[in-house]
Every structure is written in C-alpha cells, then in structure tokens.
Amino acid sequence: MSTTPPRMLADIRRIVTTHDASGKSTIQSDTEVATKDTGMLGLRAGRIWVTEDSIPTKDNNKIEDGGERVISERSNFDIVPPHGTNIQTVELAPGGSIPMHRTSSLDYNILVSGKLVLVTEDGQEKHIHTAGDTVIQKGTLHGWKNPSSDQTVRWIVVAMAATPAVVNGVTYVPEFR
C-alpha cells in the first residue's frame, strides 16, 4: 500500500557554520529539516540546502538560509538548480515507489534507514539495505521502491547540476515515465 508516510521518522538535524566579522568560524543555525508531502503517493522530501551558483559556490560569503531557497527550474522538475546543488532528505512509505525518471544531474543517494530498491531502465533491481550504502546516479533513467510492508525508508540525495548524458550522439534530457 502506497500512501503519504506518517511522521514516523525523526526530522534531520541541520547545522550550518559561517564566519563572524573577525573571520572566525561560528554556528549560523542549528535547525531541524521537516519533510513535506510531495504530491506523489508515499513520498515525502525535505530540502536541506540548495546552492544557486556554479561550483565553486559563493555560499561561504552569504548569510542567506540555503534551506529556504526555491528551485524554479522546471526542466529538472524543481529538483536540481541549473548551476548549483540540492541536498535533501527523502522518505518513501512502506510499499511505495517512485516512477522511472531522469534529471540532468549527478546525484549521490545515501541510505539512512530502512531498505530501498533501485530499478534501472534495463530491469535490474539493486537492493540497498545498509545505512551508508550510496548510489551514484549519472543522469540515468531510474526508479525507487520500498520493499518493506511496515517501515518507511529514508535516504539523503545530493543532486548537482550537470550537462545531460550523451550516448552515441543521443542526448538524454530530463523525463518522468
């Protein structure tokens, strides 16, 4: 059964450092990142940090809260800023799934708790079950499934803007299937 997951998992704690007027490091904020219903059945996500400029970022000289930034780039489904990064926490309800999709990005997916299944376009299924297991997505079409009947799965995604993947002259643009 795939429904919006209840608030069964604790929020992610986010600590942000900055520099004070004398150049010494200090804590800018210490907050919790709550997840929100995404509109997809069984899927919740919480934005941890977004950069809007290229690498290297200029965030070391900004006081603005990156977790409050809005990504308004529809071509990447409001997931990946056109010249920056997005780190977010994702939760998927028991039995939930995310349809096949691709973005023009390089993504690091790090399992935090629960079990997750990566589904590739060629039908392979890779089971991810140990906290810390990491999946690197290189602009490939993929989907996700939570194989559990009673446990929400949580993972962290770091998505970095990238040029679209090109294979044998074919450019693979963002899509949802």
N, CA and C atoms as an extended XYZ file, in Angstrom:
531
Properties=species:S:1:pos:R:3:atomname:S:1:resname:S:1:resid:I:1 pbc="F F F"
N         0.845       -1.181        0.000 N   MET     1
C         0.000        0.000        0.000 CA  MET     1
C         0.878        1.228        0.000 C   MET     1
N         0.656        2.141       -0.895 N   SER     2
C         1.461        3.340       -1.014 CA  SER     2
C         0.626        4.559       -0.649 C   SER     2
N         0.923        5.135        0.485 N   THR     3
C         0.255        6.360        0.907 CA  THR     3
C         1.312        7.325        1.413 C   THR     3
N         0.891        8.552        1.666 N   THR     4
C         1.834        9.501        2.226 CA  THR     4
C         2.303        8.968        3.568 C   THR     4
N         3.617        8.842        3.774 N   PRO     5
C         4.089        8.260        5.023 CA  PRO     5
C         3.769        9.166        6.200 C   PRO     5
N         3.331        8.575        7.308 N   PRO     6
C         3.104        9.382        8.503 CA  PRO     6
C         4.450        9.852        9.041 C   PRO     6
N         4.417       10.754        9.966 N   ARG     7
C         5.638       11.284       10.571 CA  ARG     7
C         6.234       10.241       11.509 C   ARG     7
N         6.710        9.129       10.935 N   MET     8
C         7.277        8.048       11.734 CA  MET     8
C         8.762        8.248       11.990 C   MET     8
N         9.444        8.998       11.141 N   LEU     9
C        10.882        9.201       11.277 CA  LEU     9
C        11.153       10.594       11.829 C   LEU     9
N        12.188       10.687       12.640 N   ALA    10
C        12.567       11.988       13.206 CA  ALA    10
C        13.093       12.894       12.102 C   ALA    10
N        12.943       14.190       12.309 N   ASP    11
C        13.485       15.150       11.352 CA  ASP    11
C        15.011       15.071       11.332 C   ASP    11
N        15.598       15.472       10.209 N   ILE    12
C        17.054       15.542       10.063 CA  ILE    12
C        17.530       16.832       10.726 C   ILE    12
N        18.605       16.761       11.477 N   ARG    13
C        19.196       17.956       12.090 CA  ARG    13
C        20.193       18.561       11.120 C   ARG    13
N        20.101       19.884       10.931 N   ARG    14
C        20.993       20.583       10.011 CA  ARG    14
C        21.711       21.692       10.770 C   ARG    14
N        23.034       21.598       10.794 N   ILE    15
C        23.865       22.610       11.446 CA  ILE    15
C        24.654       23.313       10.348 C   ILE    15
N        24.558       24.649       10.322 N   VAL    16
C        25.234       25.440        9.299 CA  VAL    16
C        26.264       26.325        9.986 C   VAL    16
N        27.489       26.305        9.461 N   THR    17
C        28.537       27.180       10.002 CA  THR    17
C        28.718       28.393        9.101 C   THR    17
N        29.309       29.447        9.660 N   THR    18
C        29.620       30.653        8.899 CA  THR    18
C        30.846       31.298        9.539 C   THR    18
N        31.202       32.470        9.058 N   HIS    19
C        32.301       33.236        9.646 CA  HIS    19
C        31.735       34.470       10.330 C   HIS    19
N        32.275       34.816       11.503 N   ASP    20
C        31.863       36.060       12.142 CA  ASP    20
C        32.639       37.229       11.536 C   ASP    20
N        32.406       38.426       12.051 N   ALA    21
C        33.026       39.631       11.483 CA  ALA    21
C        34.546       39.595       11.541 C   ALA    21
N        35.109       38.828       12.475 N   SER    22
C        36.572       38.758       12.585 CA  SER    22
C        37.158       37.592       11.791 C   SER    22
N        36.292       36.826       11.115 N   GLY    23
C        36.777       35.719       10.302 CA  GLY    23
C        36.814       34.386       11.005 C   GLY    23
N        36.358       34.334       12.250 N   LYS    24
C        36.332       33.068       12.985 CA  LYS    24
C        35.067       32.291       12.654 C   LYS    24
N        35.198       30.962       12.679 N   SER    25
C        34.029       30.138       12.389 CA  SER    25
C        33.053       30.196       13.545 C   SER    25
N        31.774       30.115       13.190 N   THR    26
C        30.715       30.150       14.180 CA  THR    26
C        29.508       29.392       13.624 C   THR    26
N        28.553       29.124       14.475 N   ILE    27
C        27.329       28.447       14.050 CA  ILE    27
C        26.338       29.492       13.557 C   ILE    27
N        25.899       29.323       12.327 N   GLN    28
C        24.886       30.221       11.759 CA  GLN    28
C        23.495       29.777       12.182 C   GLN    28
N        23.255       28.447       12.120 N   SER    29
C        21.952       27.937       12.524 CA  SER    29
C        22.062       26.469       12.896 C   SER    29
N        21.128       26.040       13.718 N   ASP    30
C        21.014       24.649       14.139 CA  ASP    30
C        19.526       24.359       14.145 C   ASP    30
N        19.030       23.749       13.067 N   THR    31
C        17.598       23.555       12.905 CA  THR    31
C        17.298       22.120       12.474 C   THR    31
N        16.027       21.802       12.521 N   GLU    32
C        15.572       20.522       12.008 CA  GLU    32
C        14.914       20.742       10.658 C   GLU    32
N        15.103       19.784        9.760 N   VAL    33
C        14.516       19.856        8.429 CA  VAL    33
C        13.325       18.905        8.408 C   VAL    33
N        12.153       19.480        8.379 N   ALA    34
C        10.944       18.667        8.318 CA  ALA    34
C        10.670       18.250        6.880 C   ALA    34
N        10.175       17.046        6.708 N   THR    35
C         9.781       16.601        5.372 CA  THR    35
C         8.335       17.006        5.115 C   THR    35
N         8.013       17.127        3.832 N   LYS    36
C         6.670       17.525        3.432 CA  LYS    36
C         6.170       16.553        2.373 C   LYS    36
N         4.864       16.434        2.282 N   ASP    37
C         4.248       15.622        1.251 CA  ASP    37
C         4.604       16.235       -0.098 C   ASP    37
N         5.053       15.418       -1.050 N   THR    38
C         5.457       15.915       -2.366 CA  THR    38
C         4.323       15.882       -3.391 C   THR    38
N         3.232       15.262       -3.033 N   GLY    39
C         2.159       15.089       -4.004 CA  GLY    39
C         2.229       13.743       -4.706 C   GLY    39
N         3.368       13.048       -4.584 N   MET    40
C         3.485       11.692       -5.125 CA  MET    40
C         3.137       10.740       -3.988 C   MET    40
N         2.318        9.767       -4.262 N   LEU    41
C         1.879        8.854       -3.219 CA  LEU    41
C         3.057        8.217       -2.495 C   LEU    41
N         3.058        8.334       -1.175 N   GLY    42
C         4.061        7.675       -0.359 CA  GLY    42
C         5.398        8.378       -0.295 C   GLY    42
N         5.525        9.574       -0.866 N   LEU    43
C         6.823       10.233       -0.924 CA  LEU    43
C         6.807       11.554       -0.173 C   LEU    43
N         7.778       11.713        0.739 N   ARG    44
C         7.994       12.965        1.467 CA  ARG    44
C         9.433       13.392        1.201 C   ARG    44
N         9.704       14.680        1.187 N   ALA    45
C        11.062       15.186        0.979 CA  ALA    45
C        11.242       16.466        1.772 C   ALA    45
N        12.464       16.725        2.178 N   GLY    46
C        12.801       17.953        2.892 CA  GLY    46
C        14.091       18.524        2.340 C   GLY    46
N        14.062       19.772        1.945 N   ARG    47
C        15.232       20.419        1.358 CA  ARG    47
C        16.214       20.786        2.464 C   ARG    47
N        17.443       20.294        2.377 N   ILE    48
C        18.471       20.566        3.371 CA  ILE    48
C        19.276       21.799        2.991 C   ILE    48
N        19.696       21.890        1.735 N   TRP    49
C        20.500       23.045        1.294 CA  TRP    49
C        20.485       23.105       -0.220 C   TRP    49
N        20.423       24.290       -0.769 N   VAL    50
C        20.453       24.497       -2.210 CA  VAL    50
C        21.464       25.590       -2.510 C   VAL    50
N        22.321       25.391       -3.489 N   THR    51
C        23.158       26.475       -3.997 CA  THR    51
C        22.614       26.865       -5.358 C   THR    51
N        22.766       28.135       -5.714 N   GLU    52
C        22.201       28.622       -6.976 CA  GLU    52
C        23.260       28.993       -7.988 C   GLU    52
N        24.484       29.059       -7.565 N   ASP    53
C        25.542       29.471       -8.473 CA  ASP    53
C        26.396       28.270       -8.832 C   ASP    53
N        27.401       28.483       -9.597 N   SER    54
C        28.244       27.384      -10.047 CA  SER    54
C        29.220       26.956       -8.963 C   SER    54
N        29.929       25.890       -9.259 N   ILE    55
C        30.983       25.412       -8.380 CA  ILE    55
C        32.260       26.116       -8.815 C   ILE    55
N        33.022       26.753       -7.967 N   PRO    56
C        32.783       26.798       -6.527 CA  PRO    56
C        31.658       27.769       -6.177 C   PRO    56
N        30.905       27.411       -5.143 N   THR    57
C        29.790       28.230       -4.690 CA  THR    57
C        30.291       29.473       -3.961 C   THR    57
N        29.445       30.460       -3.892 N   LYS    58
C        29.757       31.685       -3.151 CA  LYS    58
C        29.061       31.681       -1.784 C   LYS    58
N        28.472       30.530       -1.392 N   ASP    59
C        27.719       30.463       -0.142 CA  ASP    59
C        28.562       30.755        1.100 C   ASP    59
N        29.877       30.584        1.044 N   ASN    60
C        30.711       30.872        2.212 CA  ASN    60
C        30.661       32.334        2.594 C   ASN    60
N        30.173       33.195        1.711 N   ASN    61
C        30.106       34.627        1.974 CA  ASN    61
C        28.672       35.128        2.015 C   ASN    61
N        27.722       34.228        2.281 N   LYS    62
C        26.309       34.605        2.360 CA  LYS    62
C        25.739       34.196        3.710 C   LYS    62
N        24.795       34.972        4.183 N   ILE    63
C        24.094       34.654        5.431 CA  ILE    63
C        22.752       33.990        5.129 C   ILE    63
N        22.284       34.120        3.899 N   GLU    64
C        21.005       33.559        3.480 CA  GLU    64
C        20.911       32.070        3.833 C   GLU    64
N        19.731       31.635        4.259 N   ASP    65
C        19.475       30.239        4.601 CA  ASP    65
C        19.214       29.446        3.331 C   ASP    65
N        20.175       28.608        2.927 N   GLY    66
C        20.051       27.823        1.709 CA  GLY    66
C        18.892       26.855        1.726 C   GLY    66
N        18.438       26.442        2.909 N   GLY    67
C        17.305       25.532        3.000 CA  GLY    67
C        15.988       26.190        2.637 C   GLY    67
N        15.977       27.526        2.605 N   GLU    68
C        14.763       28.267        2.265 CA  GLU    68
C        14.711       28.662        0.793 C   GLU    68
N        15.768       28.390        0.041 N   ARG    69
C        15.791       28.764       -1.372 CA  ARG    69
C        14.803       27.920       -2.165 C   ARG    69
N        14.204       28.527       -3.151 N   VAL    70
C        13.250       27.848       -4.018 CA  VAL    70
C        13.928       27.557       -5.348 C   VAL    70
N        13.806       26.336       -5.817 N   ILE    71
C        14.330       25.963       -7.128 CA  ILE    71
C        13.197       26.184       -8.123 C   ILE    71
N        13.435       27.033       -9.077 N   SER    72
C        12.367       27.346      -10.032 CA  SER    72
C        12.750       26.937      -11.446 C   SER    72
N        13.480       25.858      -11.549 N   GLU    73
C        13.913       25.348      -12.846 CA  GLU    73
C        13.061       24.136      -13.205 C   GLU    73
N        11.983       24.367      -13.944 N   ARG    74
C        11.026       23.308      -14.271 CA  ARG    74
C        11.641       22.194      -15.113 C   ARG    74
N        12.680       22.498      -15.901 N   SER    75
C        13.224       21.472      -16.794 CA  SER    75
C        13.839       20.300      -16.015 C   SER    75
N        14.176       20.509      -14.761 N   ASN    76
C        14.693       19.436      -13.909 CA  ASN    76
C        13.738       19.162      -12.750 C   ASN    76
N        12.439       19.416      -12.985 N   PHE    77
C        11.366       19.078      -12.040 CA  PHE    77
C        11.512       19.764      -10.684 C   PHE    77
N        12.103       20.960      -10.652 N   ASP    78
C        12.326       21.711       -9.403 CA  ASP    78
C        13.173       20.922       -8.408 C   ASP    78
N        13.988       20.000       -8.912 N   ILE    79
C        14.852       19.198       -8.047 CA  ILE    79
C        16.287       19.702       -8.088 C   ILE    79
N        16.755       20.095       -9.269 N   VAL    80
C        18.156       20.475       -9.444 CA  VAL    80
C        18.231       21.919       -9.932 C   VAL    80
N        18.901       22.804       -9.170 N   PRO    81
C        19.073       24.170       -9.678 CA  PRO    81
C        20.000       24.152      -10.895 C   PRO    81
N        19.803       25.070      -11.850 N   PRO    82
C        20.546       24.996      -13.110 CA  PRO    82
C        22.067       25.114      -12.976 C   PRO    82
N        22.558       25.738      -11.917 N   HIS    83
C        24.003       25.919      -11.764 CA  HIS    83
C        24.472       25.610      -10.350 C   HIS    83
N        23.775       24.761       -9.640 N   GLY    84
C        24.138       24.542       -8.249 CA  GLY    84
C        23.870       23.123       -7.787 C   GLY    84
N        23.582       23.003       -6.511 N   THR    85
C        23.355       21.709       -5.879 CA  THR    85
C        22.091       21.752       -5.034 C   THR    85
N        21.592       20.590       -4.702 N   ASN    86
C        20.465       20.459       -3.790 CA  ASN    86
C        20.722       19.208       -2.959 C   ASN    86
N        20.738       19.367       -1.644 N   ILE    87
C        20.790       18.194       -0.763 CA  ILE    87
C        19.455       18.136       -0.047 C   ILE    87
N        18.841       16.955       -0.102 N   GLN    88
C        17.542       16.811        0.552 CA  GLN    88
C        17.402       15.427        1.154 C   GLN    88
N        16.528       15.340        2.127 N   THR    89
C        16.184       14.064        2.722 CA  THR    89
C        14.901       13.586        2.053 C   THR    89
N        14.826       12.299        1.752 N   VAL    90
C        13.678       11.724        1.060 CA  VAL    90
C        13.164       10.552        1.887 C   VAL    90
N        11.837       10.448        2.002 N   GLU    91
C        11.200        9.352        2.715 CA  GLU    91
C        10.169        8.715        1.801 C   GLU    91
N        10.135        7.390        1.792 N   LEU    92
C         9.186        6.664        0.964 CA  LEU    92
C         8.439        5.670        1.851 C   LEU    92
N         7.116        5.718        1.792 N   ALA    93
C         6.255        4.883        2.629 CA  ALA    93
C         6.426        3.401        2.312 C   ALA    93
N         6.055        2.539        3.267 N   PRO    94
C         6.084        1.097        3.006 CA  PRO    94
C         5.307        0.759        1.736 C   PRO    94
N         5.925       -0.020        0.865 N   GLY    95
C         5.284       -0.412       -0.379 CA  GLY    95
C         5.259        0.669       -1.449 C   GLY    95
N         5.802        1.850       -1.143 N   GLY    96
C         5.767        2.965       -2.080 CA  GLY    96
C         6.782        2.817       -3.201 C   GLY    96
N         6.563        3.564       -4.271 N   SER    97
C         7.509        3.557       -5.387 CA  SER    97
C         7.561        4.936       -6.025 C   SER    97
N         8.676        5.223       -6.668 N   ILE    98
C         8.873        6.458       -7.423 CA  ILE    98
C         9.050        6.020       -8.876 C   ILE    98
N         8.263        6.574       -9.790 N   PRO    99
C         8.339        6.142      -11.191 CA  PRO    99
C         9.718        6.395      -11.805 C   PRO    99
N         9.939        5.746      -12.929 N   MET   100
C        11.179        5.946      -13.669 CA  MET   100
C        11.304        7.418      -14.043 C   MET   100
N        12.506        7.963      -13.827 N   HIS   101
C        12.757        9.368      -14.119 CA  HIS   101
C        14.252        9.595      -14.318 C   HIS   101
N        14.580       10.724      -14.906 N   ARG   102
C        15.977       11.139      -15.022 CA  ARG   102
C        16.013       12.658      -14.930 C   ARG   102
N        17.108       13.180      -14.388 N   THR   103
C        17.380       14.611      -14.375 CA  THR   103
C        18.767       14.827      -14.955 C   THR   103
N        19.024       16.037      -15.397 N   SER   104
C        20.366       16.384      -15.854 CA  SER   104
C        21.169       16.756      -14.620 C   SER   104
N        21.677       15.719      -13.963 N   SER   105
C        22.393       15.933      -12.706 CA  SER   105
C        23.278       14.732      -12.395 C   SER   105
N        24.176       14.948      -11.471 N   LEU   106
C        24.953       13.874      -10.863 CA  LEU   106
C        24.454       13.799       -9.431 C   LEU   106
N        23.924       12.650       -9.021 N   ASP   107
C        23.286       12.515       -7.709 CA  ASP   107
C        24.017       11.498       -6.852 C   ASP   107
N        24.186       11.850       -5.576 N   TYR   108
C        24.669       10.910       -4.570 CA  TYR   108
C        23.472       10.589       -3.687 C   TYR   108
N        23.074        9.320       -3.635 N   ASN   109
C        21.948        8.854       -2.825 CA  ASN   109
C        22.513        8.006       -1.694 C   ASN   109
N        22.329        8.446       -0.453 N   ILE   110
C        22.929        7.770        0.700 CA  ILE   110
C        21.815        7.260        1.614 C   ILE   110
N        21.756        5.941        1.788 N   LEU   111
C        20.730        5.333        2.622 CA  LEU   111
C        20.977        5.678        4.091 C   LEU   111
N        19.912        6.110        4.766 N   VAL   112
C        19.992        6.442        6.187 CA  VAL   112
C        19.334        5.341        7.018 C   VAL   112
N        18.104        4.968        6.648 N   SER   113
C        17.416        3.910        7.387 CA  SER   113
C        16.403        3.222        6.488 C   SER   113
N        16.121        1.970        6.806 N   GLY   114
C        15.178        1.184        6.023 CA  GLY   114
C        15.866        0.466        4.876 C   GLY   114
N        15.059       -0.003        3.948 N   LYS   115
C        15.561       -0.721        2.773 CA  LYS   115
C        14.987       -0.069        1.531 C   LYS   115
N        15.793       -0.095        0.462 N   LEU   116
C        15.434        0.598       -0.763 CA  LEU   116
C        15.835       -0.274       -1.946 C   LEU   116
N        15.064       -0.204       -3.022 N   VAL   117
C        15.399       -0.919       -4.248 CA  VAL   117
C        15.540        0.099       -5.371 C   VAL   117
N        16.704        0.089       -6.018 N   LEU   118
C        16.959        0.894       -7.213 CA  LEU   118
C        16.539        0.076       -8.422 C   LEU   118
N        15.735        0.662       -9.306 N   VAL   119
C        15.290       -0.015      -10.517 CA  VAL   119
C        15.874        0.739      -11.706 C   VAL   119
N        16.565        0.017      -12.594 N   THR   120
C        17.147        0.650      -13.777 CA  THR   120
C        16.296        0.361      -15.007 C   THR   120
N        16.543        1.111      -16.063 N   GLU   121
C        15.761        1.011      -17.289 CA  GLU   121
C        15.807       -0.382      -17.904 C   GLU   121
N        16.927       -1.070      -17.715 N   ASP   122
C        17.045       -2.414      -18.295 CA  ASP   122
C        16.421       -3.493      -17.409 C   ASP   122
N        15.725       -3.078      -16.340 N   GLY   123
C        15.006       -4.029      -15.496 CA  GLY   123
C        15.778       -4.554      -14.301 C   GLY   123
N        17.036       -4.171      -14.164 N   GLN   124
C        17.791       -4.621      -12.996 CA  GLN   124
C        17.220       -3.977      -11.736 C   GLN   124
N        17.285       -4.716      -10.638 N   GLU   125
C        16.900       -4.199       -9.335 CA  GLU   125
C        18.067       -4.412       -8.385 C   GLU   125
N        18.518       -3.345       -7.785 N   LYS   126
C        19.642       -3.400       -6.843 CA  LYS   126
C        19.090       -3.066       -5.461 C   LYS   126
N        19.228       -4.005       -4.516 N   HIS   127
C        18.721       -3.822       -3.160 CA  HIS   127
C        19.762       -3.104       -2.312 C   HIS   127
N        19.335       -2.022       -1.696 N   ILE   128
C        20.198       -1.215       -0.834 CA  ILE   128
C        19.643       -1.372        0.577 C   ILE   128
N        20.463       -1.882        1.493 N   HIS   129
C        19.908       -2.247        2.796 CA  HIS   129
C        20.754       -1.860        3.994 C   HIS   129
N        21.950       -1.315        3.792 N   THR   130
C        22.809       -0.966        4.922 CA  THR   130
C        22.981        0.545        4.983 C   THR   130
N        22.724        1.128        6.151 N   ALA   131
C        22.897        2.574        6.317 CA  ALA   131
C        24.283        2.971        5.836 C   ALA   131
N        24.325        4.017        5.014 N   GLY   132
C        25.582        4.459        4.429 CA  GLY   132
C        25.786        3.975        3.015 C   GLY   132
N        25.060        2.916        2.593 N   ASP   133
C        25.144        2.483        1.197 CA  ASP   133
C        24.833        3.678        0.307 C   ASP   133
N        25.594        3.841       -0.770 N   THR   134
C        25.479        5.018       -1.622 CA  THR   134
C        25.291        4.616       -3.075 C   THR   134
N        24.357        5.276       -3.740 N   VAL   135
C        24.117        5.072       -5.167 CA  VAL   135
C        24.469        6.372       -5.875 C   VAL   135
N        25.326        6.291       -6.895 N   ILE   136
C        25.685        7.452       -7.700 CA  ILE   136
C        24.870        7.377       -8.988 C   ILE   136
N        24.019        8.355       -9.215 N   GLN   137
C        23.193        8.427      -10.424 CA  GLN   137
C        23.849        9.403      -11.383 C   GLN   137
N        24.157        8.964      -12.565 N   LYS   138
C        24.825        9.791      -13.568 CA  LYS   138
C        23.881       10.080      -14.740 C   LYS   138
N        22.797       10.789      -14.437 N   GLY   139
C        21.853       11.161      -15.479 CA  GLY   139
C        21.109       10.004      -16.086 C   GLY   139
N        21.016        8.883      -15.367 N   THR   140
C        20.362        7.684      -15.901 CA  THR   140
C        18.896        7.627      -15.496 C   THR   140
N        18.113        6.965      -16.322 N   LEU   141
C        16.710        6.722      -16.022 CA  LEU   141
C        16.657        5.678      -14.907 C   LEU   141
N        15.881        5.960      -13.863 N   HIS   142
C        15.815        5.048      -12.723 CA  HIS   142
C        14.533        5.282      -11.935 C   HIS   142
N        14.202        4.312      -11.104 N   GLY   143
C        13.073        4.420      -10.193 CA  GLY   143
C        13.484        3.859       -8.847 C   GLY   143
N        12.627        4.037       -7.853 N   TRP   144
C        12.901        3.554       -6.496 CA  TRP   144
C        11.676        2.818       -5.971 C   TRP   144
N        11.898        1.803       -5.137 N   LYS   145
C        10.808        1.088       -4.469 CA  LYS   145
C        11.195        0.851       -3.009 C   LYS   145
N        10.220        0.903       -2.144 N   ASN   146
C        10.395        0.500       -0.754 CA  ASN   146
C         9.788       -0.895       -0.625 C   ASN   146
N        10.625       -1.938       -0.438 N   PRO   147
C        10.100       -3.298       -0.406 CA  PRO   147
C         9.430       -3.676        0.918 C   PRO   147
N         9.540       -2.810        1.914 N   SER   148
C         9.008       -3.136        3.233 CA  SER   148
C         7.498       -2.968        3.277 C   SER   148
N         6.848       -3.787        4.075 N   SER   149
C         5.401       -3.645        4.276 CA  SER   149
C         5.085       -2.822        5.517 C   SER   149
N         6.134       -2.484        6.321 N   ASP   150
C         5.844       -1.770        7.562 CA  ASP   150
C         6.884       -0.718        7.975 C   ASP   150
N         7.866       -0.445        7.127 N   GLN   151
C         8.913        0.506        7.517 CA  GLN   151
C         9.138        1.556        6.423 C   GLN   151
N         9.088        2.824        6.819 N   THR   152
C         9.427        3.917        5.911 CA  THR   152
C        10.929        3.895        5.677 C   THR   152
N        11.353        4.162        4.439 N   VAL   153
C        12.779        4.233        4.121 CA  VAL   153
C        13.171        5.706        4.000 C   VAL   153
N        14.382        6.037        4.453 N   ARG   154
C        14.898        7.407        4.340 CA  ARG   154
C        16.282        7.367        3.718 C   ARG   154
N        16.502        8.296        2.771 N   TRP   155
C        17.834        8.473        2.215 CA  TRP   155
C        18.081        9.945        1.959 C   TRP   155
N        19.349       10.290        1.835 N   ILE   156
C        19.777       11.651        1.548 CA  ILE   156
C        20.211       11.691        0.088 C   ILE   156
N        19.787       12.741       -0.621 N   VAL   157
C        20.172       12.921       -2.023 CA  VAL   157
C        20.934       14.237       -2.153 C   VAL   157
N        22.114       14.167       -2.742 N   VAL   158
C        22.860       15.366       -3.136 CA  VAL   158
C        22.811       15.395       -4.655 C   VAL   158
N        22.088       16.372       -5.209 N   ALA   159
C        21.936       16.488       -6.658 CA  ALA   159
C        22.710       17.708       -7.143 C   ALA   159
N        23.608       17.484       -8.092 N   MET   160
C        24.429       18.562       -8.646 CA  MET   160
C        24.088       18.756      -10.111 C   MET   160
N        23.910       19.995      -10.522 N   ALA   161
C        23.624       20.292      -11.923 CA  ALA   161
C        24.707       19.686      -12.803 C   ALA   161
N        24.295       19.139      -13.932 N   ALA   162
C        25.238       18.525      -14.872 CA  ALA   162
C        24.697       18.685      -16.285 C   ALA   162
N        25.585       18.587      -17.247 N   THR   163
C        25.122       18.573      -18.629 CA  THR   163
C        24.394       17.249      -18.858 C   THR   163
N        23.422       17.231      -19.752 N   PRO   164
C        22.697       15.984      -19.998 CA  PRO   164
C        23.645       14.876      -20.471 C   PRO   164
N        23.298       13.649      -20.122 N   ALA   165
C        24.072       12.497      -20.585 CA  ALA   165
C        23.911       12.369      -22.097 C   ALA   165
N        25.011       12.025      -22.786 N   VAL   166
C        25.001       11.804      -24.227 CA  VAL   166
C        25.648       10.453      -24.490 C   VAL   166
N        24.922        9.593      -25.190 N   VAL   167
C        25.431        8.276      -25.555 CA  VAL   167
C        25.232        8.091      -27.054 C   VAL   167
N        26.340        7.850      -27.749 N   ASN   168
C        26.294        7.647      -29.199 CA  ASN   168
C        25.536        8.763      -29.921 C   ASN   168
N        25.783        9.993      -29.487 N   GLY   169
C        25.171       11.145      -30.141 CA  GLY   169
C        23.755       11.457      -29.705 C   GLY   169
N        23.150       10.624      -28.850 N   VAL   170
C        21.790       10.856      -28.359 CA  VAL   170
C        21.874       11.549      -27.005 C   VAL   170
N        21.205       12.696      -26.880 N   THR   171
C        21.180       13.449      -25.632 CA  THR   171
C        19.971       13.008      -24.811 C   THR   171
N        20.201       12.650      -23.567 N   TYR   172
C        19.141       12.181      -22.679 CA  TYR   172
C        18.700       13.319      -21.773 C   TYR   172
N        17.541       13.866      -22.036 N   VAL   173
C        17.015       15.012      -21.305 CA  VAL   173
C        16.164       14.531      -20.123 C   VAL   173
N        15.901       15.423      -19.154 N   PRO   174
C        15.069       15.035      -18.018 CA  PRO   174
C        13.700       14.525      -18.458 C   PRO   174
N        13.223       13.493      -17.757 N   GLU   175
C        11.907       12.937      -18.072 CA  GLU   175
C        11.366       12.141      -16.891 C   GLU   175
N        10.053       12.039      -16.843 N   PHE   176
C         9.333       11.159      -15.920 CA  PHE   176
C         8.508       10.213      -16.773 C   PHE   176
N         8.474        8.941      -16.417 N   ARG   177
C         7.655        7.967      -17.159 CA  ARG   177
C         6.590        7.396      -16.261 C   ARG   177
